[in-house]
Amino acid sequence: MEPPKPPSTAPAPSIAASDGDPAPREPHATANARINVSNHAHGRRWWLWITGGVVLLIVLIVGVPWIIHELNTVSTDDAYVNGHVTFVAPRVPGQVIEVLVDDNNRVHQHDLLVKLDPKPYQVQVDIAQAAVNAARADLATTQASVRSLAGQARSLRFALEHAIEDVDNQIALLRSRVATLASKKAALAKAQADYDRALPLVASGGIAKEEVDRRKEVLAVAEAEVEEALQGVYQIRVSLGLPPTPASGNDLAQTPPDLDQTFSAVRQAQQSLAQAAAQLNITDSFDVTPKQMIADFYKRDPSGDIDKIYAKILPEAPAVKLSEAKLAEAERNLDQANLNLSYTNVWAEIDGVVTRRNVNRGNNVVAGQSLMAVRSLTEIWIDANFKETQIARMRIGQPVDLDVDMYGSKHRFEGQITGFTMGTGSTLALLPPENATGNFVKVVQRLPVRIDVLHYDPDKTPLFIGTSVEPTVHVTEKGTGQVLQPYMPTTAPSTQPETQP
C-alpha cells in the first residue's frame, strides 16, 4: 500500500467577493486529500496500540515466569563434575609380566588389570608349607611326650602312696616289735623268778643240780631274746628317722602322729611327683601335705575320674601349648605367603574407566607404586561453588536442575543437595589467606556445595570429571530443612552396660 501523497502547499487563487456574496468553495481534490490523511493517522495509531499490546503481552508471558524463577532459584556457573578415583597399586613388589588394560578401557570390579611374576612368591609358599608340616610333626611328638609324662606322673603318684603305706607298715611293725619285746620281758621275768626259787632248794636237796642249771640256761635265753627284741625295736625306730628311745617317756611305740606325711621317703616321692606334675602345668604349694596334694588333684573332676582329669590336663601342658603356638605361627606365615602370592594379580576394586596408565610389561614395580587410575562411572556428583550471599535459603534435600555444557540444552540432569563443605574454598586452599595482616579488602567468598545426580545412567548420558555445570537450586522447596548432615555412627554401638555412678 503506497503512502498518501502530502497535500499541496501552493496558495489557492483568491477570488474577490463582494459584500453579501457567499464564501467561495474549496476544490473537490483538496477535500479528499485531507480525508485520506486523517484516515491514515487514525489507522497508524491503531497499529501502534496493537503492537504495544503484543509486546506487553510477550513481556508478561516471558518476563513474569523469569522473574518468578529468579526469585525462587539460585544458580552459579562455578560448578563442575567430580567423582571418586581409585589409584591402582600393587601390594607386593615384582616384575610385570602382563598388562591387560589400556587407557579409556571400561572395567568392572574384580577384573584382572596387571599380573606380576608369581614364581618367587610360590617358592615362599612352598617354604611356609614345609614349616607347617614340621610344626605339625613337632606337635605330635610333643603330645606323645606329654602323654608319656602323664604316665610317669601316674607312676609317681602310686610311688607316693606306696611310700605312705610303707611308713604306716613300719609303724605297725614297730608296735608289733614293742609288743614282742614286752612278751620277751615277761618270759625273762618268769625265768628269773624260777631260777631265784631254785637256788635255795639246792642246798637242802629239794631240787637237783641239773634242774638249777636248766633254769639258769632258760634265764640266759630269755635275757638274750629280750635284748634281741629290743634291738629290733631300735632298728625300726631308727629306720623311721626316730631316736632309739623316745625323748620323753619310755613308750618305744610312741611316734609322731604325722610321721607318714613328714617321713623323708614320703617327701622325696612327693617332690618327684610335683616335678613331673609341674611339666603338666599342675602346681601346688610346697607346704601342702602329700595326702592333701593327692586330694586336691582328685578335686579337678567332680566325680574324681582320673582319666577325665588327665584328658583336661594334657592339652593344657606347657610343651603342648608351645608346640601349638609354633604351629599357629607357621600356619599364619603360610597364610601370608599365600596372600602375597594372590597379590601378584592386581584387580580392579571398582567399576569405572582406566586412566593414567603408566606401567608396561617388564617393569619392576614396588608395593604402593601407582600403575594406573580407575575413575568411577557411578559415584558421580557435582561440586558447585555458590557465593556466600546465595547460601541462606539453601538446604539439604532441595532439588537442583543441572545444565551440563557438554550436552547444552539437549539434556537436563536432575540433582539434589546432599551437603555443604565446612569451610570456604579459600580456607581449604594449600595456602589460605591471612587477613589479619596488611590492608583488608572484602571479597565475596564461595562455599562448595555437593549435589548428587539423580537417575544417572552412565551408559546413556555419561558425565566426565571436570566438565562444567550450571546448577539451579529451587530454594523454595523445603528439602530436609537441615544445613548439616545428621550424625551417623560408623561402628556398631557398644553392648557393654554403662558404669553406674
Buried (B, 14 or more C-beta within 10 A) or exposed (E): EEEEEEEEEEEEEEEEEEEEEEEEEEEEEEEEBEEEBEEEEEEEEEEEEEEEEEEEEEEEEEEEEEEEEEEBBBBBEBBBBBBBBBEBBBEBBBBBBEBEBEEEBEBEEEBEBBBBBBEBBBEBBEEBBEBBEEBBEBBEEBBEBBBEBBEBBBEBBEBBBEBBEBBEEBBEBBBBBBEBBBEBBEBBEEBBEBBEEBEEEBEEEEBEEEBBEBBBEBBEEBBEBBEEBBEBBBEBBEBBBBEEBBEEEEEBBBBEEEBBBBBEBBBEBBBBBBEBBEBBBBEBEEEBBBBEBBEEBEEBBEEEEBEEBBEEBBEEBEBBEEBBEBBEEBBEBBEEBBEBBEBBBBBBBBBBBBBBBEBEEEBEBEEEBEBBBBBBBEBBBBBBBBEEEBBEEBBBEBBBBBBBEBBEEEEEBEBBBBBBBEEBBEEEEEEEEEEEEEEEEEEEBBBBBBBBBEEBEBEEBEBEBEBEBBBBBBBEBEBBEEEEEEEEEEEEEEEEEEEEE
